[in-house]
Amino acid sequence: MKKGAKRGRRRPVDADLLLGQVSRVFGAKKENPGAKKAAAELGIGLASFYNYANGTTLPDMDVLRKATQQWGIKWEYFDSGELLRTKKVETVEQLVFAFLDEVKPQDFKVVKVGPKAADLLHVTLQIKFSA
């Protein structure tokens, strides 16, 4: 091994380009609104925030997606909107109804709405699913 050479796998070129943009964005956020607040907005630790700002490490996709949502960042080297969106499932029912995110307003019709009890509303929907 050459003297001064880094150990481990080499990063692809596009990862280095993204790392540069991440470093610039996080470095700017370090000044305004401040590192602690910016790290809290993304739900990451302060040490991780500084690693990203210093260009030491590349954040995972969840952090990049949160930065896009919180700060309105447009990443130059990938489209974060095309990434798979992972959702934390809290109940089994959420798995059953996860498909509802794809239902458009023109695909469903309210058939019946009425009270079922004093504190309960009964709603019947017709949903058209495209094959």
N, CA, C and O atoms as a printed pandas DataFrame, in Angstrom:
     atom_number atom_name residue_name chain_id  residue_number  x_coord  y_coord  z_coord
0              1         N          MET        A               1    0.844   -1.176    0.000
1              2        CA          MET        A               1    0.000    0.000    0.000
2              3         C          MET        A               1    0.890    1.241    0.000
3              4         O          MET        A               1    1.868    1.331    0.742
4              5         N          LYS        A               2    0.518    2.191   -0.855
5              6        CA          LYS        A               2    1.297    3.421   -0.935
6              7         C          LYS        A               2    1.150    4.239    0.333
7              8         O          LYS        A               2    0.128    4.186    1.017
8              9         N          LYS        A               3    2.170    4.981    0.623
9             10        CA          LYS        A               3    2.132    5.849    1.786
10            11         C          LYS        A               3    1.104    6.969    1.545
11            12         O          LYS        A               3    1.131    7.620    0.501
12            13         N          GLY        A               4    0.220    7.185    2.491
13            14        CA          GLY        A               4   -0.795    8.229    2.383
14            15         C          GLY        A               4   -2.061    7.781    1.678
15            16         O          GLY        A               4   -3.026    8.542    1.607
16            17         N          ALA        A               5   -2.080    6.544    1.145
17            18        CA          ALA        A               5   -3.275    6.049    0.462
18            19         C          ALA        A               5   -4.335    5.666    1.488
19            20         O          ALA        A               5   -4.026    5.166    2.570
20            21         N          LYS        A               6   -5.596    5.915    1.122
21            22        CA          LYS        A               6   -6.704    5.568    2.019
22            23         C          LYS        A               6   -7.042    4.105    1.860
23            24         O          LYS        A               6   -6.952    3.549    0.765
24            25         N          ARG        A               7   -7.432    3.484    2.956
25            26        CA          ARG        A               7   -7.843    2.086    2.938
26            27         C          ARG        A               7   -9.328    2.001    2.615
27            28         O          ARG        A               7  -10.061    2.980    2.760
28            29         N          GLY        A               8   -9.764    0.832    2.180
29            30        CA          GLY        A               8  -11.180    0.603    1.931
30            31         C          GLY        A               8  -11.552    0.813    0.477
31            32         O          GLY        A               8  -10.700    1.047   -0.379
32            33         N          ARG        A               9  -12.854    0.724    0.221
33            34        CA          ARG        A               9  -13.354    0.871   -1.143
34            35         C          ARG        A               9  -13.275    2.319   -1.602
35            36         O          ARG        A               9  -13.390    3.252   -0.807
36            37         N          ARG        A              10  -13.077    2.478   -2.895
37            38        CA          ARG        A              10  -13.095    3.820   -3.462
38            39         C          ARG        A              10  -14.531    4.217   -3.767
39            40         O          ARG        A              10  -15.339    3.383   -4.177
40            41         N          ARG        A              11  -14.840    5.470   -3.571
41            42        CA          ARG        A              11  -16.171    5.971   -3.893
42            43         C          ARG        A              11  -16.287    6.178   -5.390
43            44         O          ARG        A              11  -15.301    6.519   -6.045
44            45         N          PRO        A              12  -17.485    5.974   -5.949
45            46        CA          PRO        A              12  -17.688    6.326   -7.349
46            47         C          PRO        A              12  -17.615    7.840   -7.518
47            48         O          PRO        A              12  -17.787    8.579   -6.548
48            49         N          VAL        A              13  -17.368    8.301   -8.716
49            50        CA          VAL        A              13  -17.205    9.729   -8.980
50            51         C          VAL        A              13  -18.466   10.500   -8.622
51            52         O          VAL        A              13  -18.387   11.579   -8.036
52            53         N          ASP        A              14  -19.637    9.952   -8.973
53            54        CA          ASP        A              14  -20.876   10.673   -8.673
54            55         C          ASP        A              14  -21.094   10.822   -7.167
55            56         O          ASP        A              14  -21.701   11.801   -6.731
56            57         N          ALA        A              15  -20.618    9.882   -6.374
57            58        CA          ALA        A              15  -20.718   10.011   -4.915
58            59         C          ALA        A              15  -19.846   11.161   -4.437
59            60         O          ALA        A              15  -20.232   11.887   -3.520
60            61         N          ASP        A              16  -18.674   11.340   -5.042
61            62        CA          ASP        A              16  -17.814   12.466   -4.671
62            63         C          ASP        A              16  -18.473   13.799   -5.030
63            64         O          ASP        A              16  -18.362   14.772   -4.285
64            65         N          LEU        A              17  -19.161   13.837   -6.177
65            66        CA          LEU        A              17  -19.861   15.060   -6.572
66            67         C          LEU        A              17  -20.987   15.376   -5.593
67            68         O          LEU        A              17  -21.153   16.524   -5.179
68            69         N          LEU        A              18  -21.758   14.355   -5.225
69            70        CA          LEU        A              18  -22.831   14.541   -4.263
70            71         C          LEU        A              18  -22.271   14.944   -2.900
71            72         O          LEU        A              18  -22.836   15.802   -2.221
72            73         N          LEU        A              19  -21.165   14.325   -2.505
73            74        CA          LEU        A              19  -20.528   14.659   -1.229
74            75         C          LEU        A              19  -20.142   16.134   -1.192
75            76         O          LEU        A              19  -20.269   16.782   -0.154
76            77         N          GLY        A              20  -19.673   16.665   -2.315
77            78        CA          GLY        A              20  -19.324   18.082   -2.385
78            79         C          GLY        A              20  -20.532   18.978   -2.185
79            80         O          GLY        A              20  -20.467   19.965   -1.452
80            81         N          GLN        A              21  -21.648   18.632   -2.844
81            82        CA          GLN        A              21  -22.855   19.442   -2.675
82            83         C          GLN        A              21  -23.391   19.324   -1.261
83            84         O          GLN        A              21  -23.813   20.323   -0.678
84            85         N          VAL        A              22  -23.384   18.119   -0.694
85            86        CA          VAL        A              22  -23.847   17.922    0.681
86            87         C          VAL        A              22  -23.005   18.770    1.623
87            88         O          VAL        A              22  -23.534   19.416    2.528
88            89         N          SER        A              23  -21.706   18.767    1.412
89            90        CA          SER        A              23  -20.811   19.543    2.265
90            91         C          SER        A              23  -21.125   21.040    2.174
91            92         O          SER        A              23  -21.114   21.736    3.189
92            93         N          ARG        A              24  -21.402   21.534    0.971
93            94        CA          ARG        A              24  -21.728   22.957    0.809
94            95         C          ARG        A              24  -23.060   23.296    1.492
95            96         O          ARG        A              24  -23.157   24.297    2.201
96            97         N          VAL        A              25  -24.080   22.466    1.278
97            98        CA          VAL        A              25  -25.409   22.726    1.849
98            99         C          VAL        A              25  -25.367   22.666    3.367
99           100         O          VAL        A              25  -25.861   23.569    4.042
100          101         N          PHE        A              26  -24.773   21.596    3.909
101          102        CA          PHE        A              26  -24.723   21.442    5.355
102          103         C          PHE        A              26  -23.814   22.499    5.980
103          104         O          PHE        A              26  -24.075   22.965    7.089
104          105         N          GLY        A              27  -22.745   22.880    5.269
105          106        CA          GLY        A              27  -21.866   23.941    5.765
106          107         C          GLY        A              27  -22.608   25.265    5.880
107          108         O          GLY        A              27  -22.406   26.014    6.836
108          109         N          ALA        A              28  -23.469   25.555    4.900
109          110        CA          ALA        A              28  -24.263   26.789    4.954
110          111         C          ALA        A              28  -25.271   26.740    6.101
111          112         O          ALA        A              28  -25.509   27.746    6.770
112          113         N          LYS        A              29  -25.860   25.565    6.322
113          114        CA          LYS        A              29  -26.829   25.425    7.411
114          115         C          LYS        A              29  -26.150   25.489    8.773
115          116         O          LYS        A              29  -26.791   25.792    9.780
116          117         N          LYS        A              30  -24.849   25.201    8.800
117          118        CA          LYS        A              30  -24.087   25.290   10.054
118          119         C          LYS        A              30  -24.089   26.740   10.547
119          120         O          LYS        A              30  -24.103   26.997   11.751
120          121         N          GLU        A              31  -24.074   27.681    9.596
121          122        CA          GLU        A              31  -24.073   29.099    9.950
122          123         C          GLU        A              31  -25.492   29.602   10.252
123          124         O          GLU        A              31  -25.715   30.317   11.229
124          125         N          ASN        A              32  -26.430   29.219    9.406
125          126        CA          ASN        A              32  -27.798   29.690    9.559
126          127         C          ASN        A              32  -28.738   28.559    9.216
127          128         O          ASN        A              32  -28.801   28.217    8.035
128          129         N          PRO        A              33  -29.440   27.973   10.079
129          130        CA          PRO        A              33  -29.911   28.389   11.399
130          131         C          PRO        A              33  -29.015   27.947   12.551
131          132         O          PRO        A              33  -29.338   28.201   13.711
132          133         N          GLY        A              34  -27.904   27.295   12.254
133          134        CA          GLY        A              34  -27.021   26.780   13.296
134          135         C          GLY        A              34  -27.006   25.265   13.257
135          136         O          GLY        A              34  -27.999   24.633   12.897
136          137         N          ALA        A              35  -25.876   24.688   13.628
137          138        CA          ALA        A              35  -25.688   23.242   13.511
138          139         C          ALA        A              35  -26.672   22.463   14.377
139          140         O          ALA        A              35  -27.237   21.470   13.919
140          141         N          LYS        A              36  -26.889   22.891   15.617
141          142        CA          LYS        A              36  -27.788   22.151   16.513
142          143         C          LYS        A              36  -29.210   22.131   15.966
143          144         O          LYS        A              36  -29.858   21.085   15.941
144          145         N          LYS        A              37  -29.687   23.285   15.531
145          146        CA          LYS        A              37  -31.058   23.372   15.027
146          147         C          LYS        A              37  -31.200   22.588   13.722
147          148         O          LYS        A              37  -32.189   21.882   13.529
148          149         N          ALA        A              38  -30.218   22.708   12.828
149          150        CA          ALA        A              38  -30.281   21.992   11.553
150          151         C          ALA        A              38  -30.257   20.481   11.774
151          152         O          ALA        A              38  -30.986   19.742   11.111
152          153         N          ALA        A              39  -29.421   20.025   12.704
153          154        CA          ALA        A              39  -29.362   18.594   13.007
154          155         C          ALA        A              39  -30.693   18.116   13.591
155          156         O          ALA        A              39  -31.167   17.030   13.257
156          157         N          ALA        A              40  -31.286   18.920   14.451
157          158        CA          ALA        A              40  -32.579   18.558   15.043
158          159         C          ALA        A              40  -33.669   18.505   13.978
159          160         O          ALA        A              40  -34.537   17.634   14.030
160          161         N          GLU        A              41  -33.636   19.424   13.011
161          162        CA          GLU        A              41  -34.628   19.427   11.932
162          163         C          GLU        A              41  -34.574   18.133   11.119
163          164         O          GLU        A              41  -35.599   17.659   10.628
164          165         N          LEU        A              42  -33.376   17.567   10.983
165          166        CA          LEU        A              42  -33.216   16.342   10.201
166          167         C          LEU        A              42  -33.299   15.085   11.060
167          168         O          LEU        A              42  -33.333   13.972   10.535
168          169         N          GLY        A              43  -33.333   15.260   12.376
169          170        CA          GLY        A              43  -33.413   14.109   13.271
170          171         C          GLY        A              43  -32.110   13.318   13.325
171          172         O          GLY        A              43  -32.127   12.095   13.465
172          173         N          ILE        A              44  -30.984   14.016   13.215
173          174        CA          ILE        A              44  -29.675   13.355   13.261
174          175         C          ILE        A              44  -28.861   13.937   14.407
175          176         O          ILE        A              44  -29.193   14.992   14.947
176          177         N          GLY        A              45  -27.800   13.243   14.770
177          178        CA          GLY        A              45  -26.913   13.721   15.818
178          179         C          GLY        A              45  -26.025   14.855   15.335
179          180         O          GLY        A              45  -25.781   14.997   14.137
180          181         N          LEU        A              46  -25.551   15.646   16.255
181          182        CA          LEU        A              46  -24.699   16.784   15.927
182          183         C          LEU        A              46  -23.381   16.332   15.302
183          184         O          LEU        A              46  -22.882   16.973   14.377
184          185         N          ALA        A              47  -22.814   15.233   15.801
185          186        CA          ALA        A              47  -21.560   14.719   15.242
186          187         C          ALA        A              47  -21.751   14.300   13.784
187          188         O          ALA        A              47  -20.895   14.565   12.940
188          189         N          SER        A              48  -22.866   13.652   13.497
189          190        CA          SER        A              48  -23.147   13.261   12.108
190          191         C          SER        A              48  -23.300   14.494   11.232
191          192         O          SER        A              48  -22.788   14.532   10.113
192          193         N          PHE        A              49  -24.007   15.510   11.741
193          194        CA          PHE        A              49  -24.176   16.750   10.979
194          195         C          PHE        A              49  -22.819   17.348   10.611
195          196         O          PHE        A              49  -22.606   17.757    9.470
196          197         N          TYR        A              50  -21.910   17.397   11.573
197          198        CA          TYR        A              50  -20.587   17.955   11.300
198          199         C          TYR        A              50  -19.804   17.082   10.309
199          200         O          TYR        A              50  -19.059   17.608    9.482
200          201         N          ASN        A              51  -19.966   15.761   10.386
201          202        CA          ASN        A              51  -19.311   14.885    9.405
202          203         C          ASN        A              51  -19.800   15.190    7.990
203          204         O          ASN        A              51  -19.008   15.210    7.048
204          205         N          TYR        A              52  -21.104   15.427    7.842
205          206        CA          TYR        A              52  -21.656   15.752    6.527
206          207         C          TYR        A              52  -21.174   17.134    6.080
207          208         O          TYR        A              52  -20.807   17.319    4.920
208          209         N          ALA        A              53  -21.176   18.097    6.993
209          210        CA          ALA        A              53  -20.748   19.464    6.652
210          211         C          ALA        A              53  -19.271   19.516    6.284
211          212         O          ALA        A              53  -18.871   20.310    5.432
212          213         N          ASN        A              54  -18.460   18.678    6.920
213          214        CA          ASN        A              54  -17.023   18.669    6.637
214          215         C          ASN        A              54  -16.663   17.799    5.445
215          216         O          ASN        A              54  -15.500   17.752    5.042
216          217         N          GLY        A              55  -17.647   17.107    4.875
217          218        CA          GLY        A              55  -17.383   16.249    3.722
218          219         C          GLY        A              55  -16.698   14.944    4.079
219          220         O          GLY        A              55  -16.090   14.303    3.222
220          221         N          THR        A              56  -16.793   14.549    5.340
221          222        CA          THR        A              56  -16.172   13.307    5.794
222          223         C          THR        A              56  -16.986   12.094    5.379
223          224         O          THR        A              56  -16.442   11.104    4.891
224          225         N          THR        A              57  -18.305   12.183    5.579
225          226        CA          THR        A              57  -19.189   11.063    5.238
226          227         C          THR        A              57  -20.386   11.566    4.458
227          228         O          THR        A              57  -20.737   12.745    4.501
228          229         N          LEU        A              58  -21.002   10.641    3.747
229          230        CA          LEU        A              58  -22.192   10.932    2.958
230          231         C          LEU        A              58  -23.414   10.447    3.731
231          232         O          LEU        A              58  -23.433    9.303    4.183
232          233         N          PRO        A              59  -24.436   11.292    3.893
233          234        CA          PRO        A              59  -25.620   10.858    4.635
234          235         C          PRO        A              59  -26.401    9.794    3.874
235          236         O          PRO        A              59  -26.274    9.674    2.655
236          237         N          ASP        A              60  -27.203    9.028    4.592
237          238        CA          ASP        A              60  -28.032    8.030    3.914
238          239         C          ASP        A              60  -29.212    8.725    3.235
239          240         O          ASP        A              60  -29.425    9.924    3.414
240          241         N          MET        A              61  -29.969    7.967    2.462
241          242        CA          MET        A              61  -31.036    8.537    1.653
242          243         C          MET        A              61  -32.144    9.173    2.494
243          244         O          MET        A              61  -32.746   10.162    2.075
244          245         N          ASP        A              62  -32.413    8.622    3.659
245          246        CA          ASP        A              62  -33.441    9.212    4.519
246          247         C          ASP        A              62  -33.066   10.635    4.935
247          248         O          ASP        A              62  -33.919   11.523    4.965
248          249         N          VAL        A              63  -31.804   10.845    5.252
249          250        CA          VAL        A              63  -31.341   12.179    5.652
250          251         C          VAL        A              63  -31.408   13.126    4.462
251          252         O          VAL        A              63  -31.820   14.276    4.612
252          253         N          LEU        A              64  -31.009   12.658    3.279
253          254        CA          LEU        A              64  -31.080   13.503    2.084
254          255         C          LEU        A              64  -32.534   13.852    1.756
255          256         O          LEU        A              64  -32.831   14.980    1.362
256          257         N          ARG        A              65  -33.427   12.896    1.918
257          258        CA          ARG        A              65  -34.848   13.150    1.660
258          259         C          ARG        A              65  -35.392   14.169    2.653
259          260         O          ARG        A              65  -36.144   15.065    2.267
260          261         N          LYS        A              66  -35.020   14.044    3.939
261          262        CA          LYS        A              66  -35.477   15.008    4.940
262          263         C          LYS        A              66  -34.934   16.402    4.638
263          264         O          LYS        A              66  -35.641   17.395    4.810
264          265         N          ALA        A              67  -33.685   16.478    4.191
265          266        CA          ALA        A              67  -33.102   17.776    3.840
266          267         C          ALA        A              67  -33.865   18.399    2.673
267          268         O          ALA        A              67  -34.074   19.612    2.636
268          269         N          THR        A              68  -34.278   17.565    1.723
269          270        CA          THR        A              68  -35.062   18.054    0.596
270          271         C          THR        A              68  -36.393   18.605    1.082
271          272         O          THR        A              68  -36.815   19.680    0.655
272          273         N          GLN        A              69  -37.056   17.878    1.970
273          274        CA          GLN        A              69  -38.359   18.298    2.474
274          275         C          GLN        A              69  -38.255   19.514    3.383
275          276         O          GLN        A              69  -39.048   20.447    3.256
276          277         N          GLN        A              70  -37.288   19.518    4.300
277          278        CA          GLN        A              70  -37.170   20.591    5.291
278          279         C          GLN        A              70  -36.616   21.884    4.687
279          280         O          GLN        A              70  -37.089   22.978    4.993
280          281         N          TRP        A              71  -35.620   21.740    3.834
281          282        CA          TRP        A              71  -34.891   22.918    3.356
282          283         C          TRP        A              71  -35.136   23.237    1.888
283          284         O          TRP        A              71  -34.656   24.256    1.392
284          285         N          GLY        A              72  -35.873   22.388    1.189
285          286        CA          GLY        A              72  -36.146   22.646   -0.225
286          287         C          GLY        A              72  -34.924   22.505   -1.116
287          288         O          GLY        A              72  -34.814   23.197   -2.129
288          289         N          ILE        A              73  -34.017   21.631   -0.761
289          290        CA          ILE        A              73  -32.785   21.434   -1.524
290          291         C          ILE        A              73  -33.081   20.651   -2.794
291          292         O          ILE        A              73  -33.810   19.660   -2.752
292          293         N          LYS        A              74  -32.533   21.073   -3.908
293          294        CA          LYS        A              74  -32.598   20.327   -5.164
294          295         C          LYS        A              74  -31.214   19.723   -5.373
295          296         O          LYS        A              74  -30.262   20.434   -5.695
296          297         N          TRP        A              75  -31.106   18.409   -5.189
297          298        CA          TRP        A              75  -29.828   17.726   -5.340
298          299         C          TRP        A              75  -29.490   17.627   -6.818
299          300         O          TRP        A              75  -30.329   17.216   -7.619
300          301         N          GLU        A              76  -28.290   17.991   -7.181
301          302        CA          GLU        A              76  -27.872   18.048   -8.580
302          303         C          GLU        A              76  -27.617   16.672   -9.178
303          304         O          GLU        A              76  -27.778   16.496  -10.385
304          305         N          TYR        A              77  -27.228   15.703   -8.379
305          306        CA          TYR        A              77  -26.737   14.439   -8.922
306          307         C          TYR        A              77  -27.682   13.264   -8.735
307          308         O          TYR        A              77  -27.344   12.137   -9.098
308          309         N          PHE        A              78  -28.849   13.505   -8.181
309          310        CA          PHE        A              78  -29.900   12.497   -8.170
310          311         C          PHE        A              78  -31.218   13.174   -7.824
311          312         O          PHE        A              78  -31.241   14.250   -7.227
312          313         N          ASP        A              79  -32.309   12.531   -8.205
313          314        CA          ASP        A              79  -33.638   13.053   -7.930
314          315         C          ASP        A              79  -34.185   12.333   -6.714
315          316         O          ASP        A              79  -34.550   11.160   -6.796
316          317         N          SER        A              80  -34.246   13.016   -5.598
317          318        CA          SER        A              80  -34.697   12.381   -4.361
318          319         C          SER        A              80  -36.169   12.007   -4.420
319          320         O          SER        A              80  -36.618   11.186   -3.620
320          321         N          GLY        A              81  -36.935   12.582   -5.341
321          322        CA          GLY        A              81  -38.333   12.222   -5.494
322          323         C          GLY        A              81  -38.521   10.837   -6.080
323          324         O          GLY        A              81  -39.576   10.225   -5.909
324          325         N          GLU        A              82  -37.502   10.336   -6.773
325          326        CA          GLU        A              82  -37.601    9.016   -7.382
326          327         C          GLU        A              82  -37.142    7.898   -6.455
327          328         O          GLU        A              82  -37.254    6.721   -6.796
328          329         N          LEU        A              83  -36.631    8.258   -5.297
329          330        CA          LEU        A              83  -36.194    7.243   -4.348
330          331         C          LEU        A              83  -37.395    6.554   -3.743
331          332         O          LEU        A              83  -38.473    7.139   -3.639
332          333         N          LEU        A              84  -37.210    5.325   -3.352
333          334        CA          LEU        A              84  -38.288    4.607   -2.693
334          335         C          LEU        A              84  -38.584    5.268   -1.358
335          336         O          LEU        A              84  -37.682    5.543   -0.567
336          337         N          ARG        A              85  -39.822    5.510   -1.132
337          338        CA          ARG        A              85  -40.223    6.108    0.121
338          339         C          ARG        A              85  -40.520    4.998    1.121
339          340         O          ARG        A              85  -41.377    4.148    0.882
340          341         N          THR        A              86  -39.816    5.015    2.223
341          342        CA          THR        A              86  -40.063    4.012    3.255
342          343         C          THR        A              86  -40.929    4.646    4.329
343          344         O          THR        A              86  -40.724    5.796    4.719
344          345         N          LYS        A              87  -41.891    3.880    4.794
345          346        CA          LYS        A              87  -42.777    4.368    5.835
346          347         C          LYS        A              87  -42.677    3.446    7.031
347          348         O          LYS        A              87  -42.575    2.227    6.895
348          349         N          LYS        A              88  -42.708    4.043    8.183
349          350        CA          LYS        A              88  -42.702    3.252    9.405
350          351         C          LYS        A              88  -44.132    2.785    9.657
351          352         O          LYS        A              88  -45.042    3.601    9.809
352          353         N          VAL        A              89  -44.320    1.491    9.700
353          354        CA          VAL        A              89  -45.639    0.917    9.899
354          355         C          VAL        A              89  -45.850    0.694   11.382
355          356         O          VAL        A              89  -45.064    0.022   12.050
356          357         N          GLU        A              90  -46.930    1.272   11.880
357          358        CA          GLU        A              90  -47.217    1.150   13.307
358          359         C          GLU        A              90  -48.269    0.083   13.597
359          360         O          GLU        A              90  -48.273   -0.516   14.673
360          361         N          THR        A              91  -49.164   -0.152   12.630
361          362        CA          THR        A              91  -50.196   -1.162   12.838
362          363         C          THR        A              91  -50.334   -2.001   11.573
363          364         O          THR        A              91  -49.900   -1.598   10.494
364          365         N          VAL        A              92  -50.938   -3.163   11.721
365          366        CA          VAL        A              92  -51.167   -4.054   10.586
366          367         C          VAL        A              92  -52.123   -3.401    9.587
367          368         O          VAL        A              92  -51.987   -3.596    8.379
368          369         N          GLU        A              93  -53.084   -2.632   10.083
369          370        CA          GLU        A              93  -54.052   -1.979    9.217
370          371         C          GLU        A              93  -53.375   -1.024    8.243
371          372         O          GLU        A              93  -53.858   -0.846    7.125
372          373         N          GLN        A              94  -52.262   -0.403    8.643
373          374        CA          GLN        A              94  -51.547    0.493    7.748
374          375         C          GLN        A              94  -51.009   -0.254    6.536
375          376         O          GLN        A              94  -50.977    0.296    5.435
376          377         N          LEU        A              95  -50.590   -1.486    6.723
377          378        CA          LEU        A              95  -50.127   -2.282    5.589
378          379         C          LEU        A              95  -51.259   -2.520    4.605
379          380         O          LEU        A              95  -51.059   -2.449    3.392
380          381         N          VAL        A              96  -52.443   -2.801    5.120
381          382        CA          VAL        A              96  -53.589   -3.084    4.275
382          383         C          VAL        A              96  -53.974   -1.849    3.454
383          384         O          VAL        A              96  -54.318   -1.973    2.278
384          385         N          PHE        A              97  -53.920   -0.677    4.056
385          386        CA          PHE        A              97  -54.372    0.532    3.392
386          387         C          PHE        A              97  -53.253    1.364    2.765
387          388         O          PHE        A              97  -53.499    2.503    2.370
388          389         N          ALA        A              98  -52.049    0.839    2.662
389          390        CA          ALA        A              98  -50.936    1.582    2.078
390          391         C          ALA        A              98  -51.199    1.932    0.615
391          392         O          ALA        A              98  -50.691    2.942    0.126
392          393         N          PHE        A              99  -51.982    1.117   -0.089
393          394        CA          PHE        A              99  -52.280    1.364   -1.491
394          395         C          PHE        A              99  -53.103    2.633   -1.698
395          396         O          PHE        A              99  -53.141    3.154   -2.813
396          397         N          LEU        A             100  -53.764    3.145   -0.657
397          398        CA          LEU        A             100  -54.642    4.301   -0.802
398          399         C          LEU        A             100  -53.896    5.568   -1.207
399          400         O          LEU        A             100  -54.513    6.508   -1.708
400          401         N          ASP        A             101  -52.581    5.610   -1.000
401          402        CA          ASP        A             101  -51.799    6.774   -1.429
402          403         C          ASP        A             101  -51.867    6.967   -2.935
403          404         O          ASP        A             101  -51.711    8.083   -3.429
404          405         N          GLU        A             102  -52.100    5.881   -3.666
405          406        CA          GLU        A             102  -52.123    5.939   -5.128
406          407         C          GLU        A             102  -53.508    6.213   -5.701
407          408         O          GLU        A             102  -53.642    6.404   -6.909
408          409         N          VAL        A             103  -54.540    6.236   -4.864
409          410        CA          VAL        A             103  -55.903    6.458   -5.334
410          411         C          VAL        A             103  -56.094    7.941   -5.614
411          412         O          VAL        A             103  -55.808    8.785   -4.765
412          413         N          LYS        A             104  -56.576    8.248   -6.804
413          414        CA          LYS        A             104  -56.826    9.638   -7.231
414          415         C          LYS        A             104  -58.258   10.031   -6.869
415          416         O          LYS        A             104  -59.116    9.161   -6.718
416          417         N          PRO        A             105  -58.522   11.322   -6.730
417          418        CA          PRO        A             105  -59.893   11.755   -6.373
418          419         C          PRO        A             105  -60.961   11.275   -7.364
419          420         O          PRO        A             105  -62.091   11.006   -6.957
420          421         N          GLN        A             106  -60.632   11.165   -8.631
421          422        CA          GLN        A             106  -61.621   10.718   -9.616
422          423         C          GLN        A             106  -61.886    9.214   -9.540
423          424         O          GLN        A             106  -62.795    8.717  -10.205
424          425         N          ASP        A             107  -61.100    8.479   -8.734
425          426        CA          ASP        A             107  -61.259    7.037   -8.623
426          427         C          ASP        A             107  -62.206    6.605   -7.499
427          428         O          ASP        A             107  -62.505    5.417   -7.376
428          429         N          PHE        A             108  -62.679    7.539   -6.684
429          430        CA          PHE        A             108  -63.573    7.112   -5.609
430          431         C          PHE        A             108  -64.796    8.018   -5.534
431          432         O          PHE        A             108  -64.785    9.158   -5.998
432          433         N          LYS        A             109  -65.846    7.472   -4.936
433          434        CA          LYS        A             109  -67.106    8.187   -4.800
434          435         C          LYS        A             109  -67.666    7.873   -3.412
435          436         O          LYS        A             109  -67.654    6.722   -2.974
436          437         N          VAL        A             110  -68.151    8.895   -2.734
437          438        CA          VAL        A             110  -68.795    8.717   -1.438
438          439         C          VAL        A             110  -70.225    8.268   -1.710
439          440         O          VAL        A             110  -71.001    8.988   -2.339
440          441         N          VAL        A             111  -70.568    7.080   -1.235
441          442        CA          VAL        A             111  -71.885    6.502   -1.489
442          443         C          VAL        A             111  -72.866    6.871   -0.382
443          444         O          VAL        A             111  -74.020    7.204   -0.652
444          445         N          LYS        A             112  -72.406    6.811    0.853
445          446        CA          LYS        A             112  -73.314    7.032    1.978
446          447         C          LYS        A             112  -72.542    7.598    3.161
447          448         O          LYS        A             112  -71.448    7.135    3.485
448          449         N          VAL        A             113  -73.123    8.597    3.796
449          450        CA          VAL        A             113  -72.549    9.165    5.007
450          451         C          VAL        A             113  -73.678    9.280    6.022
451          452         O          VAL        A             113  -74.745    9.816    5.725
452          453         N          GLY        A             114  -73.431    8.781    7.198
453          454        CA          GLY        A             114  -74.464    8.865    8.217
454          455         C          GLY        A             114  -73.923    8.524    9.587
455          456         O          GLY        A             114  -72.892    7.862    9.710
456          457         N          PRO        A             115  -74.616    8.975   10.613
457          458        CA          PRO        A             115  -74.163    8.672   11.976
458          459         C          PRO        A             115  -74.399    7.202   12.313
459          460         O          PRO        A             115  -75.435    6.630   11.975
460          461         N          LYS        A             116  -73.438    6.616   12.972
461          462        CA          LYS        A             116  -73.579    5.231   13.422
462          463         C          LYS        A             116  -73.822    5.207   14.926
463          464         O          LYS        A             116  -74.528    4.337   15.436
464          465         N          ALA        A             117  -73.240    6.156   15.621
465          466        CA          ALA        A             117  -73.425    6.312   17.063
466          467         C          ALA        A             117  -73.203    7.784   17.381
467          468         O          ALA        A             117  -72.949    8.584   16.481
468          469         N          ALA        A             118  -73.298    8.142   18.650
469          470        CA          ALA        A             118  -73.145    9.547   19.044
470          471         C          ALA        A             118  -71.764   10.087   18.701
471          472         O          ALA        A             118  -71.615   11.262   18.364
472          473         N          ASP        A             119  -70.753    9.226   18.788
473          474        CA          ASP        A             119  -69.387    9.677   18.527
474          475         C          ASP        A             119  -68.754    8.928   17.350
475          476         O          ASP        A             119  -67.530    8.819   17.273
476          477         N          LEU        A             120  -69.583    8.410   16.431
477          478        CA          LEU        A             120  -69.064    7.601   15.331
478          479         C          LEU        A             120  -69.797    7.938   14.041
479          480         O          LEU        A             120  -71.027    7.966   14.008
480          481         N          LEU        A             121  -69.042    8.192   12.986
481          482        CA          LEU        A             121  -69.607    8.500   11.685
482          483         C          LEU        A             121  -69.347    7.327   10.755
483          484         O          LEU        A             121  -68.228    6.818   10.694
484          485         N          HIS        A             122  -70.372    6.895   10.030
485          486        CA          HIS        A             122  -70.253    5.774    9.106
486          487         C          HIS        A             122  -70.179    6.335    7.687
487          488         O          HIS        A             122  -71.095    7.027    7.242
488          489         N          VAL        A             123  -69.064    6.030    6.961
489          490        CA          VAL        A             123  -68.872    6.498    5.593
490          491         C          VAL        A             123  -68.659    5.285    4.697
491          492         O          VAL        A             123  -67.837    4.418    4.992
492          493         N          THR        A             124  -69.412    5.235    3.595
493          494        CA          THR        A             124  -69.262    4.148    2.617
494          495         C          THR        A             124  -68.695    4.742    1.327
495          496         O          THR        A             124  -69.236    5.706    0.786
496          497         N          LEU        A             125  -67.605    4.158    0.846
497          498        CA          LEU        A             125  -66.927    4.631   -0.371
498          499         C          LEU        A             125  -66.970    3.553   -1.446
499          500         O          LEU        A             125  -66.983    2.359   -1.148
500          501         N          GLN        A             126  -66.990    3.992   -2.693
501          502        CA          GLN        A             126  -66.738    3.118   -3.831
502          503         C          GLN        A             126  -65.392    3.533   -4.398
503          504         O          GLN        A             126  -65.195    4.701   -4.735
504          505         N          ILE        A             127  -64.461    2.588   -4.509
505          506        CA          ILE        A             127  -63.126    2.891   -5.031
506          507         C          ILE        A             127  -62.885    2.048   -6.278
507          508         O          ILE        A             127  -63.039    0.827   -6.262
508          509         N          LYS        A             128  -62.502    2.730   -7.363
509          510        CA          LYS        A             128  -62.200    2.032   -8.618
510          511         C          LYS        A             128  -60.685    1.845   -8.689
511          512         O          LYS        A             128  -59.924    2.811   -8.625
512          513         N          PHE        A             129  -60.265    0.595   -8.822
513          514        CA          PHE        A             129  -58.842    0.276   -8.911
514          515         C          PHE        A             129  -58.481   -0.024  -10.357
515          516         O          PHE        A             129  -59.143   -0.816  -11.027
516          517         N          SER        A             130  -57.430    0.616  -10.822
517          518        CA          SER        A             130  -56.980    0.324  -12.184
518          519         C          SER        A             130  -56.075   -0.910  -12.145
519          520         O          SER        A             130  -55.263   -1.080  -11.236
520          521         N          ALA        A             131  -56.237   -1.755  -13.149
521          522        CA          ALA        A             131  -55.474   -3.009  -13.172
522          523         C          ALA        A             131  -54.093   -2.818  -13.729
523          524         O          ALA        A             131  -53.324   -3.776  -13.815
